[in-house]
């Protein structure tokens, strides 16, 4: 029923200044907030926005070195480009729609074009300092949550350039922490895309001389024997491509626009996929299936577009249709396709060994597809019937493809062990965005098996259909797949078996940052007479801090050890899977070889693995279920 007493008049309309708007709607500027457990969390976007400006200077020919320093809660970025014009230092970081990128002569093909990036960093930081060095003089300014606190000007002996220092606001990014692997991957991507650029990250130097060729070499370094042919590297004006085929399941792509890692692809990546298929079909004069050509492909594309249009402020997907806004400009799609059709076709004619290896890979994929065809049909029919009464899946109401951009990140599927654990999560979950898939005991160890087992094993097949990833990640129904098992030996074993399943058959799901481990508390520490004084602890160290805090006043402390997820009440469980959920991302390192990794952990028991287990074995003291201190 409408509230008739609410007045809507001139007083209802208010205008926010730039700082207030960014802080009120941060998702519009940096995507999701997050605590740092995902590579696209806001704290990494703040760093990226800062480094992007340095990269744009480098691309324009100014500055060959960038210094980056990241500690627990502070970031410093120093470039040696031209430096912000001294009279505009404060405006550039605090006045919306102000920047040098609007002058296309100064920044021809830069990433940041809307004058928002550093303003968002400024507004979302408890401490922000900008300092420009130009021709023996320096101007600096310090801000707190976007408000100017002090500024100054002086002479200097420092080289020209710009220094940005900031500390993310912990009231916006709650309990945030930087994960080194995510930062290192970001730094390497900048280097691959800017051959010859040196980035010093926490005093360690990163540099690439061969661009995307180095990227694919590093990605496949520990598994070179699985490559079907040497990496094809094609480079032209404003476009660079590298590609090969391996033996893994799925497709693996890395796409970039003007130095920006477009994790969700866009018009340039779609054009590459189509161009490879069209070129291969024409070259071999055979109408191969699309899936046979692209199966097991590993490819990277980097394109430079004048005034690119992205589908969001975080620039993860290119929306530009044309190479520039000029009238009659060539389309991105035709630019990429023309390049690939000519250069890839020429390469295959000039390298018959690569040509034959590519043909054999395609024909192998064709045979495997036909062998699976019969069993896939039976399994899919069975899955369709089961989906009507799927007792394993407690689905949610909204799914990833249907959600608005700002809500997509919350879409989650919990994979649990047994009925008791899944029951607790099901009762306490958010039914709008959180689903639960219950395993029946320990899943099959699929190490060394072919994808045929995904269809033959009912549990795996139902999980594949619940995620909708049979044909790739385009239809993925949940942004986060969270493995939720007990923190005991059996739970760890189930976790390892599920990791094996995803790494072996759906590595791109892991590679794209969708797989997580749920951290649940090991202990509950509380005042037995006042349950409002309750702390949930995830380690022995946290437990001891909580005990010390409560016992300062001479109070008794009740300590409960949670031995399994099923014994945590739904009311309590709701606290652990809500806004402050603790997730540990499953990260594939830059040089991870999936076959070797799985062989080490899931293959025959080797002395090396035995030695690893003994060296890393940790024995905890037995803890009573409930104890009073």
C-alpha positions as CSV (number, residue, x, y, z in Angstrom):
1,X,0.0,0.0,0.0
2,X,1.4,3.5,-0.9
3,X,2.2,5.9,1.8
4,X,0.2,9.0,0.9
5,X,1.9,11.1,3.6
6,X,5.3,11.0,1.8
7,X,5.8,14.4,0.1
8,X,7.4,14.6,-3.3
9,X,8.4,18.2,-4.0
10,X,11.5,20.4,-4.7
11,X,13.0,19.4,-1.3
12,X,13.0,15.8,-2.5
13,X,15.5,16.6,-5.3
14,X,19.2,16.8,-4.3
15,X,22.4,17.0,-6.2
16,X,25.5,15.1,-5.0
17,X,29.0,16.3,-5.6
18,X,31.4,14.0,-7.3
19,X,32.8,12.6,-4.0
20,X,29.4,11.9,-2.5
21,X,28.2,10.1,-5.6
22,X,31.2,7.8,-5.9
23,X,31.0,6.9,-2.2
24,X,27.2,6.4,-2.4
25,X,27.4,4.3,-5.7
26,X,30.9,2.8,-5.8
27,X,29.7,-0.1,-7.9
28,X,29.1,2.2,-10.8
29,X,32.8,3.2,-10.9
30,X,34.7,0.1,-9.7
31,X,32.3,-2.8,-10.0
32,X,31.9,-4.9,-6.9
33,X,33.6,-4.1,-3.6
34,X,34.7,-7.4,-2.2
35,X,37.5,-8.1,0.3
36,X,40.2,-9.0,-2.1
37,X,39.4,-12.7,-2.5
38,X,38.5,-12.3,-6.2
39,X,40.8,-10.8,-8.9
40,X,38.1,-8.3,-10.0
41,X,37.4,-7.0,-6.5
42,X,37.4,-3.2,-6.1
43,X,40.7,-2.9,-4.3
44,X,42.5,-4.3,-7.4
45,X,40.5,-2.0,-9.7
46,X,41.8,1.0,-7.6
47,X,45.4,-0.2,-8.3
48,X,44.6,-0.8,-12.0
49,X,43.1,2.6,-12.5
50,X,46.2,4.2,-11.0
51,X,48.7,2.1,-13.1
52,X,46.6,2.6,-16.3
53,X,47.6,6.3,-16.3
54,X,51.2,5.4,-16.1
55,X,50.8,2.9,-19.0
56,X,49.1,5.6,-21.1
57,X,52.2,7.8,-20.6
58,X,54.5,4.9,-21.6
59,X,52.4,4.2,-24.7
60,X,52.8,7.8,-25.7
61,X,56.6,7.4,-25.4
62,X,57.2,8.8,-22.0
63,X,58.6,6.7,-19.2
64,X,60.1,3.2,-19.5
65,X,59.9,2.3,-15.8
66,X,57.0,2.1,-13.3
67,X,57.6,1.5,-9.6
68,X,54.8,-0.2,-7.7
69,X,54.8,-0.9,-4.0
70,X,51.9,-2.7,-2.2
71,X,51.9,-3.4,1.5
72,X,49.1,-4.7,3.7
73,X,46.9,-1.6,3.3
74,X,48.9,0.9,1.3
75,X,49.7,1.3,-2.4
76,X,52.3,3.5,-4.0
77,X,52.7,4.0,-7.8
78,X,55.4,6.1,-9.3
79,X,56.0,6.7,-13.0
80,X,58.6,8.7,-14.9
81,X,56.5,10.2,-17.6
82,X,55.8,13.9,-18.2
83,X,54.1,14.4,-14.8
84,X,50.6,16.0,-14.4
85,X,50.8,19.7,-15.4
86,X,51.5,21.5,-12.0
87,X,48.6,23.9,-12.2
88,X,46.1,21.0,-12.6
89,X,47.3,18.5,-10.0
90,X,44.3,19.0,-7.6
91,X,41.7,19.2,-10.3
92,X,42.9,16.0,-12.1
93,X,42.2,13.9,-9.1
94,X,39.2,15.7,-7.6
95,X,37.1,17.2,-10.4
96,X,35.0,14.8,-12.4
97,X,35.4,14.7,-16.2
98,X,38.8,16.4,-15.9
99,X,41.8,14.9,-17.5
100,X,44.2,14.8,-20.5
101,X,42.5,11.9,-22.2
102,X,40.0,14.2,-23.9
103,X,42.8,15.6,-26.1
104,X,43.2,12.8,-28.6
105,X,46.5,14.3,-29.7
106,X,48.0,13.8,-26.3
107,X,46.6,10.3,-25.7
108,X,45.7,8.6,-29.0
109,X,44.8,5.1,-27.8
110,X,44.6,5.1,-24.0
111,X,42.5,3.0,-21.6
112,X,41.0,5.7,-19.4
113,X,38.9,8.2,-21.4
114,X,36.2,9.4,-19.1
115,X,38.2,11.3,-16.4
116,X,36.9,9.1,-13.6
117,X,39.6,6.7,-12.6
118,X,41.8,8.5,-10.1
119,X,38.8,10.4,-8.7
120,X,37.3,7.1,-7.7
121,X,40.5,6.0,-6.1
122,X,40.6,9.4,-4.2
123,X,37.0,9.2,-3.0
124,X,37.3,5.6,-1.8
125,X,40.6,6.1,0.1
126,X,41.1,7.1,3.7
127,X,44.4,8.6,2.6
128,X,45.3,9.8,-0.9
129,X,48.4,11.7,-2.0
130,X,49.2,12.9,-5.5
131,X,52.5,14.5,-6.4
132,X,53.7,15.7,-9.8
133,X,57.3,16.4,-10.7
134,X,58.0,18.6,-13.7
135,X,61.3,20.3,-14.6
136,X,62.7,20.9,-11.1
137,X,59.4,21.8,-9.4
138,X,56.8,19.6,-7.6
139,X,53.2,20.1,-6.5
140,X,51.5,17.8,-4.1
141,X,48.1,17.4,-2.4
142,X,46.7,15.1,0.3
143,X,43.1,14.0,0.6
144,X,40.9,12.1,3.0
145,X,37.9,10.3,1.4
146,X,38.1,12.8,-1.4
147,X,38.3,15.9,0.7
148,X,41.4,18.1,0.2
149,X,43.3,18.3,3.5
150,X,46.6,20.1,2.5
151,X,48.7,20.9,-0.5
152,X,52.0,22.4,-1.3
153,X,54.7,23.3,-3.9
154,X,58.4,23.1,-3.8
155,X,61.6,22.7,-5.8
156,X,62.9,19.1,-6.4
157,X,65.7,17.1,-7.8
158,X,63.4,14.2,-8.7
159,X,62.9,13.0,-12.2
160,X,59.7,14.1,-14.0
161,X,56.7,11.9,-13.4
162,X,53.8,11.3,-11.0
163,X,53.5,9.6,-7.6
164,X,50.1,8.3,-6.3
165,X,49.8,6.9,-2.8
166,X,46.6,5.7,-1.3
167,X,45.0,3.5,1.4
168,X,41.6,2.0,0.5
169,X,38.8,2.9,2.9
170,X,38.2,-0.1,5.2
171,X,34.6,1.1,5.9
172,X,33.9,0.5,2.2
173,X,36.2,-2.5,1.6
174,X,35.6,-4.4,4.8
175,X,38.3,-6.8,6.0
176,X,40.2,-6.4,2.7
177,X,43.5,-8.0,2.0
178,X,45.7,-8.1,-1.1
179,X,46.4,-11.5,-2.6
180,X,50.0,-11.4,-4.1
181,X,49.1,-13.8,-7.0
182,X,46.4,-11.4,-8.3
183,X,48.8,-8.5,-8.2
184,X,51.6,-10.4,-9.9
185,X,49.2,-11.5,-12.7
186,X,48.1,-7.9,-13.2
187,X,51.8,-6.7,-13.4
188,X,52.7,-9.4,-15.9
189,X,49.8,-8.5,-18.1
190,X,51.0,-4.9,-18.3
191,X,54.5,-6.2,-19.2
192,X,53.2,-8.6,-21.9
193,X,51.3,-5.8,-23.5
194,X,54.1,-3.3,-23.4
195,X,57.2,-5.0,-24.6
196,X,60.3,-3.3,-23.1
197,X,58.5,-1.7,-20.2
198,X,60.0,-2.5,-16.8
199,X,57.7,-2.6,-13.8
200,X,59.3,-2.8,-10.4
201,X,56.8,-4.5,-8.1
202,X,57.9,-4.6,-4.4
203,X,61.5,-4.2,-5.7
204,X,61.2,-7.2,-8.0
205,X,61.6,-6.4,-11.7
206,X,59.1,-7.6,-14.4
207,X,59.8,-7.2,-18.1
208,X,58.7,-8.9,-21.4
209,X,60.5,-8.5,-24.7
210,X,58.2,-10.6,-26.9
211,X,54.7,-9.6,-25.9
212,X,51.9,-12.1,-26.2
213,X,54.4,-14.8,-27.3
214,X,55.9,-14.5,-23.8
215,X,52.4,-14.7,-22.3
216,X,51.6,-18.0,-23.9
217,X,55.1,-19.3,-23.3
218,X,54.8,-18.6,-19.6
219,X,51.3,-20.1,-19.4
220,X,52.5,-23.3,-21.0
221,X,56.1,-23.4,-19.8
222,X,55.6,-26.4,-17.4
223,X,53.5,-28.3,-19.9
224,X,55.2,-27.7,-23.2
225,X,55.1,-31.3,-24.2
226,X,51.3,-31.2,-24.4
227,X,51.4,-28.4,-27.1
228,X,50.5,-29.8,-30.5
229,X,52.7,-27.3,-32.3
230,X,54.9,-24.2,-31.6
231,X,53.1,-21.0,-30.7
232,X,52.0,-19.0,-33.7
233,X,52.8,-15.3,-33.2
234,X,51.3,-12.7,-35.5
235,X,52.0,-9.0,-35.0
236,X,50.8,-6.0,-37.0
237,X,49.8,-2.3,-36.5
238,X,47.4,-2.1,-33.6
239,X,46.9,-5.9,-33.4
240,X,48.8,-8.8,-32.0
241,X,47.8,-12.4,-31.8
242,X,49.4,-15.6,-30.4
243,X,47.8,-19.1,-30.5
244,X,48.4,-22.8,-30.2
245,X,46.5,-26.0,-29.3
246,X,47.1,-28.2,-26.3
247,X,45.5,-31.3,-24.9
248,X,43.4,-29.8,-22.2
249,X,39.6,-29.6,-22.2
250,X,37.9,-26.3,-23.0
251,X,39.2,-23.1,-24.6
252,X,41.6,-20.7,-23.1
253,X,41.7,-17.0,-24.1
254,X,43.4,-13.9,-23.0
255,X,42.1,-10.7,-24.5
256,X,43.3,-7.1,-24.2
257,X,42.3,-3.6,-25.5
258,X,44.7,-0.7,-25.2
259,X,46.6,-2.6,-22.5
260,X,43.4,-3.4,-20.5
261,X,42.7,-7.0,-19.7
262,X,39.2,-7.6,-20.9
263,X,38.3,-10.6,-18.9
264,X,34.8,-10.8,-20.5
265,X,36.1,-10.4,-24.0
266,X,34.0,-8.4,-26.4
267,X,33.9,-7.6,-30.1
268,X,37.6,-8.2,-30.7
269,X,37.6,-11.7,-29.0
270,X,34.4,-12.7,-30.8
271,X,36.0,-11.7,-34.1
272,X,39.2,-13.7,-33.3
273,X,37.1,-16.9,-32.6
274,X,35.1,-16.5,-35.8
275,X,38.2,-15.7,-37.9
276,X,40.2,-18.7,-36.7
277,X,37.2,-21.0,-37.6
278,X,36.7,-19.4,-41.1
279,X,40.4,-19.4,-41.9
280,X,40.9,-23.0,-40.9
281,X,37.9,-24.2,-42.9
282,X,39.0,-22.3,-46.0
283,X,42.6,-23.3,-45.7
284,X,41.8,-27.1,-45.4
285,X,38.7,-26.7,-47.7
286,X,36.7,-28.7,-45.2
287,X,33.6,-27.7,-43.2
288,X,34.9,-28.7,-39.7
289,X,32.7,-28.3,-36.7
290,X,33.3,-25.1,-34.8
291,X,33.9,-27.0,-31.5
292,X,36.4,-29.3,-33.2
293,X,38.5,-26.4,-34.4
294,X,38.4,-24.4,-31.1
295,X,38.7,-27.4,-28.7
296,X,41.9,-27.1,-26.6
297,X,42.9,-23.8,-28.2
298,X,45.1,-21.4,-26.2
299,X,45.1,-17.9,-27.6
300,X,45.7,-14.3,-26.8
301,X,44.7,-11.1,-28.6
302,X,45.7,-7.5,-28.0
303,X,44.2,-4.6,-30.0
304,X,44.5,-0.9,-29.9
305,X,41.3,1.1,-30.6
306,X,40.9,4.9,-30.7
307,X,38.5,6.0,-28.1
308,X,37.3,2.5,-27.1
309,X,33.8,2.0,-25.7
310,X,33.5,-0.5,-22.8
311,X,30.3,-2.1,-21.5
312,X,31.1,-0.9,-17.9
313,X,33.3,1.5,-16.0
314,X,35.5,-1.4,-15.0
315,X,36.4,-2.0,-18.7
316,X,36.2,-5.8,-18.7
317,X,34.3,-6.1,-22.0
318,X,34.9,-4.2,-25.3
319,X,31.7,-2.8,-26.8
320,X,33.3,-0.8,-29.6
321,X,32.0,-1.7,-33.1
322,X,34.6,0.4,-35.0
323,X,38.3,1.0,-34.7
324,X,37.7,4.8,-34.2
325,X,34.8,7.2,-34.0
326,X,35.8,8.7,-37.4
327,X,33.2,8.5,-40.2
328,X,33.6,5.3,-42.3
329,X,36.1,3.8,-39.8
330,X,36.7,0.1,-40.3
331,X,34.8,-2.2,-37.9
332,X,36.7,-4.0,-35.1
333,X,35.3,-7.3,-36.4
334,X,36.5,-6.8,-40.0
335,X,39.9,-5.5,-38.9
336,X,40.6,-8.6,-36.8
337,X,39.1,-11.0,-39.4
338,X,41.0,-9.6,-42.4
339,X,44.3,-9.7,-40.4
340,X,43.8,-13.4,-39.2
341,X,42.5,-14.6,-42.6
342,X,45.6,-13.3,-44.4
343,X,48.4,-13.8,-41.8
344,X,47.3,-17.1,-40.3
345,X,46.6,-18.6,-43.8
346,X,50.1,-17.4,-45.0
347,X,51.7,-18.9,-41.8
348,X,50.1,-22.3,-42.3
349,X,51.2,-22.4,-46.0
350,X,54.8,-21.5,-44.9
351,X,54.9,-24.0,-42.0
352,X,53.7,-27.4,-43.2
353,X,54.6,-29.1,-39.9
354,X,52.4,-26.8,-38.0
355,X,49.7,-27.2,-40.6
356,X,49.7,-31.0,-40.2
357,X,49.8,-30.8,-36.4
358,X,46.8,-28.5,-36.4
359,X,44.9,-30.8,-38.7
360,X,45.6,-33.8,-36.5
361,X,44.4,-31.9,-33.4
362,X,41.1,-31.0,-35.1
363,X,40.6,-34.5,-36.4
364,X,41.3,-35.9,-32.9
365,X,38.6,-33.6,-31.4
366,X,36.2,-34.7,-34.1
367,X,36.7,-38.4,-33.2
368,X,36.3,-37.7,-29.5
369,X,33.1,-35.7,-30.1
370,X,31.6,-38.6,-32.2
371,X,32.6,-41.2,-29.6
372,X,30.8,-39.1,-26.9
373,X,27.7,-38.4,-29.0
374,X,25.8,-41.5,-28.0
375,X,26.4,-41.4,-24.3
376,X,25.9,-37.6,-24.2
377,X,22.4,-38.0,-25.6
378,X,21.5,-40.6,-23.0
379,X,23.0,-38.7,-20.2
380,X,21.4,-35.4,-21.2
381,X,18.0,-37.1,-21.5
382,X,18.5,-38.5,-18.0
383,X,19.6,-35.1,-16.7
384,X,16.5,-33.4,-18.1
385,X,14.2,-35.8,-16.4
386,X,16.2,-35.6,-13.1
387,X,16.2,-31.8,-13.3
388,X,12.4,-31.8,-12.7
389,X,12.9,-33.5,-9.4
390,X,16.6,-32.9,-8.8
391,X,17.1,-33.8,-5.1
392,X,20.7,-32.8,-5.2
393,X,20.1,-29.2,-6.2
394,X,18.3,-26.6,-4.1
395,X,18.2,-23.9,-6.7
396,X,18.0,-20.1,-6.2
397,X,15.5,-17.8,-8.0
398,X,18.0,-15.7,-9.9
399,X,20.9,-16.8,-12.0
400,X,24.0,-15.2,-13.4
401,X,22.8,-14.6,-17.0
402,X,19.6,-12.9,-15.7
403,X,21.0,-10.6,-13.1
404,X,21.9,-6.9,-13.5
405,X,25.6,-6.1,-13.6
406,X,25.8,-4.9,-10.0
407,X,24.1,-8.1,-8.7
408,X,25.9,-10.7,-10.7
409,X,28.7,-11.1,-8.2
410,X,26.4,-12.5,-5.5
411,X,25.2,-15.5,-7.6
412,X,26.6,-18.5,-5.8
413,X,26.4,-22.3,-5.8
414,X,27.5,-24.2,-2.6
415,X,28.8,-27.7,-3.2
416,X,28.3,-29.5,0.1
417,X,28.9,-33.0,1.6
418,X,26.0,-34.9,3.0
419,X,22.5,-34.0,4.0
420,X,23.2,-32.4,7.4
421,X,25.6,-29.8,6.0
422,X,23.5,-29.0,3.0
423,X,20.5,-28.7,5.3
424,X,22.1,-26.0,7.4
425,X,23.2,-24.0,4.4
426,X,19.8,-24.4,2.7
427,X,17.9,-23.1,5.7
428,X,20.2,-20.1,6.1
429,X,21.1,-19.1,2.5
430,X,19.7,-16.2,0.5
431,X,17.1,-17.9,-1.7
432,X,17.4,-15.1,-4.3
433,X,21.0,-15.7,-5.2
434,X,22.4,-18.8,-3.4
435,X,21.9,-22.4,-4.5
436,X,23.1,-25.6,-2.9
437,X,24.3,-28.9,-4.6
438,X,24.6,-31.8,-2.2
439,X,27.1,-34.6,-2.8
440,X,26.4,-38.2,-1.8
441,X,29.6,-39.1,0.1
442,X,32.9,-38.9,-1.7
443,X,32.8,-38.2,-5.4
444,X,34.6,-40.4,-7.9
445,X,38.3,-39.8,-8.4
446,X,38.3,-38.8,-12.1
447,X,42.1,-38.4,-12.4
448,X,43.3,-39.8,-15.7
449,X,39.8,-40.5,-17.0
450,X,38.3,-39.0,-20.1
451,X,35.4,-36.6,-20.3
452,X,33.2,-39.7,-20.9
453,X,33.0,-40.1,-17.1
454,X,31.3,-36.7,-16.8
455,X,28.3,-38.2,-18.6
456,X,28.5,-41.7,-17.2
457,X,28.7,-40.5,-13.6
458,X,25.2,-39.3,-12.6
459,X,26.5,-36.9,-9.9
460,X,29.0,-35.3,-12.2
461,X,26.5,-35.0,-15.0
462,X,23.8,-33.4,-12.8
463,X,26.5,-30.9,-11.5
464,X,27.5,-30.1,-15.1
465,X,23.9,-29.4,-15.9
466,X,23.3,-27.4,-12.8
467,X,26.2,-25.1,-13.8
468,X,25.2,-25.2,-17.5
469,X,28.9,-25.4,-18.6
470,X,28.7,-28.3,-21.0
471,X,29.3,-26.1,-24.0
472,X,31.6,-23.5,-22.3
473,X,31.2,-20.7,-19.8
474,X,28.8,-18.6,-21.8
475,X,25.8,-20.1,-20.0
476,X,27.4,-20.3,-16.5
477,X,24.5,-20.0,-14.0
478,X,26.5,-18.9,-11.0
479,X,29.4,-16.5,-10.6
480,X,30.9,-18.3,-7.6
481,X,31.1,-22.0,-7.2
482,X,32.0,-22.6,-3.5
483,X,33.2,-26.0,-2.2
484,X,31.9,-26.2,1.4
485,X,33.3,-29.2,3.3
486,X,34.3,-30.0,6.9
487,X,37.8,-29.1,8.0
488,X,38.7,-32.7,8.7
489,X,40.5,-35.5,6.7
490,X,37.3,-36.6,4.9
491,X,36.3,-33.1,4.1
492,X,39.8,-32.3,2.7
493,X,39.6,-35.4,0.6
494,X,36.3,-34.5,-0.9
495,X,37.6,-31.0,-1.6
496,X,40.6,-32.5,-3.4
497,X,38.3,-34.8,-5.5
498,X,36.1,-31.8,-6.5
499,X,39.2,-29.7,-7.4
500,X,40.4,-32.6,-9.6
501,X,37.0,-32.7,-11.4
502,X,37.0,-29.0,-12.2
503,X,40.7,-28.8,-13.1
504,X,40.6,-31.8,-15.3
505,X,37.4,-31.1,-17.2
506,X,36.6,-27.4,-16.7
507,X,40.0,-25.7,-16.1
508,X,38.7,-22.4,-17.7
509,X,36.2,-22.2,-14.8
510,X,39.1,-22.1,-12.4
511,X,41.2,-20.0,-14.6
512,X,38.5,-17.3,-14.7
513,X,38.3,-17.1,-11.0
514,X,34.9,-18.8,-10.3
515,X,36.0,-21.5,-7.9
516,X,36.3,-20.9,-4.1
517,X,36.7,-22.8,-0.8
518,X,34.4,-21.7,2.0
519,X,36.1,-20.9,5.2
520,X,34.0,-21.7,8.2
521,X,34.9,-21.0,11.8
522,X,36.6,-23.6,13.9
523,X,35.7,-22.1,17.2
524,X,32.9,-20.1,18.9
525,X,34.1,-18.1,21.9
526,X,31.4,-16.4,24.0
527,X,30.4,-15.3,27.4
528,X,28.1,-18.1,28.7
529,X,26.0,-15.6,30.6
530,X,25.7,-13.1,27.8
531,X,25.6,-14.6,24.3
532,X,25.7,-11.2,22.7
533,X,29.4,-11.3,23.5
534,X,30.2,-14.0,20.9
535,X,33.1,-14.2,18.5
536,X,33.6,-16.8,15.8
537,X,37.3,-17.7,15.2
538,X,38.9,-19.2,12.1
539,X,42.2,-20.2,13.7
540,X,43.9,-20.9,17.0
541,X,45.4,-17.4,17.0
542,X,42.0,-15.8,16.6
543,X,40.6,-18.0,19.3
544,X,43.3,-16.9,21.8
545,X,42.8,-13.2,21.0
546,X,39.0,-13.7,21.7
547,X,39.7,-15.5,25.0
548,X,42.1,-12.9,26.2
549,X,39.6,-10.1,25.3
550,X,36.7,-11.7,27.2
551,X,38.8,-12.9,30.3
552,X,40.2,-9.4,30.9
553,X,37.2,-8.6,33.1
554,X,37.4,-11.9,35.0
555,X,34.6,-13.5,33.0
556,X,34.3,-17.2,32.2
557,X,34.6,-18.1,28.6
558,X,32.7,-20.9,26.7
559,X,34.6,-22.4,23.8
560,X,32.9,-24.6,21.3
561,X,34.8,-26.5,18.7
562,X,32.9,-27.0,15.4
563,X,33.7,-30.5,14.2
564,X,31.5,-30.4,11.1
565,X,29.3,-28.0,9.1
566,X,26.2,-30.0,10.0
567,X,26.4,-29.2,13.7
568,X,26.4,-25.4,13.1
569,X,22.9,-24.2,13.5
570,X,21.2,-22.5,10.5
571,X,20.9,-19.2,12.4
572,X,24.7,-19.2,13.0
573,X,25.5,-20.5,9.5
574,X,23.7,-17.4,8.1
575,X,26.4,-15.3,9.6
576,X,29.1,-17.1,7.6
577,X,27.6,-17.1,4.1
578,X,26.2,-13.6,4.1
579,X,27.9,-10.2,3.4
580,X,31.0,-11.1,5.3
581,X,31.5,-14.6,3.9
582,X,35.1,-15.7,4.0
583,X,36.2,-17.3,0.7
584,X,39.6,-18.7,-0.3
585,X,40.0,-18.4,-4.1
586,X,41.4,-21.3,-6.0
587,X,44.1,-19.6,-8.0
588,X,45.9,-21.1,-11.0
589,X,49.5,-19.7,-10.9
590,X,50.9,-18.2,-14.1
591,X,53.0,-21.3,-14.9
592,X,50.6,-23.9,-13.5
593,X,50.6,-27.2,-15.4
594,X,47.2,-28.8,-14.7
595,X,48.3,-32.4,-15.8
596,X,51.4,-32.3,-13.7
597,X,49.6,-30.8,-10.7
598,X,46.9,-33.5,-10.8
599,X,49.5,-36.2,-11.4
600,X,51.4,-35.1,-8.3
601,X,48.4,-35.0,-5.9
602,X,46.1,-37.6,-7.4
603,X,48.4,-40.0,-9.3
604,X,50.1,-43.1,-7.8
605,X,51.6,-42.5,-4.4
606,X,55.1,-41.3,-4.9
607,X,58.0,-40.7,-2.4
608,X,57.9,-37.0,-3.3
609,X,54.2,-36.7,-2.3
610,X,54.8,-38.7,0.9
611,X,57.7,-36.4,1.8
612,X,55.5,-33.3,1.0
613,X,52.7,-34.6,3.3
614,X,55.1,-35.4,6.2
615,X,56.8,-32.0,5.8
616,X,53.4,-30.2,5.9
617,X,51.6,-32.3,8.4
618,X,50.1,-30.2,11.2
619,X,48.8,-32.0,14.4
620,X,46.3,-29.9,16.4
621,X,45.6,-30.6,20.0
622,X,42.3,-32.4,20.7
623,X,39.7,-30.0,21.7
624,X,36.5,-30.8,23.6
625,X,33.3,-29.9,21.9
626,X,32.5,-27.4,24.6
627,X,34.9,-26.2,27.2
628,X,34.8,-23.5,29.9
629,X,37.9,-21.5,30.6
